[in-house]
Amino acid sequence: MSAVGTDRRQSVHPGWRRRGRSLVRELTFRDFDEALEFLERVAGAEDHLNRPDMCICGFNHVRLTIANRHHAGLTQAELRLAAKVNAIIDAR
């Protein structure tokens, strides 16, 4: 797998930002239950080799972090996962 460019200003997918060698997306929901439901949908869309770190921060705020722990930098697999998450967001 080849790593994706390292320019931090480069847009990867709408809503995501680069943080070092990771992609980060933060979302705010109506309440805790809606945030938890979203995380359950993301968990169901993951593949077993590539999973985001998922955090409910506070009452209704979710932070997702996608990183590749096996390669130096992001690969197409991380970008595909970000696209899957965006599809879940768009469907809600």
Order of alpha helices (4+ residues) and beta strands (2+ residues): beta-beta-alpha-beta-beta-alpha
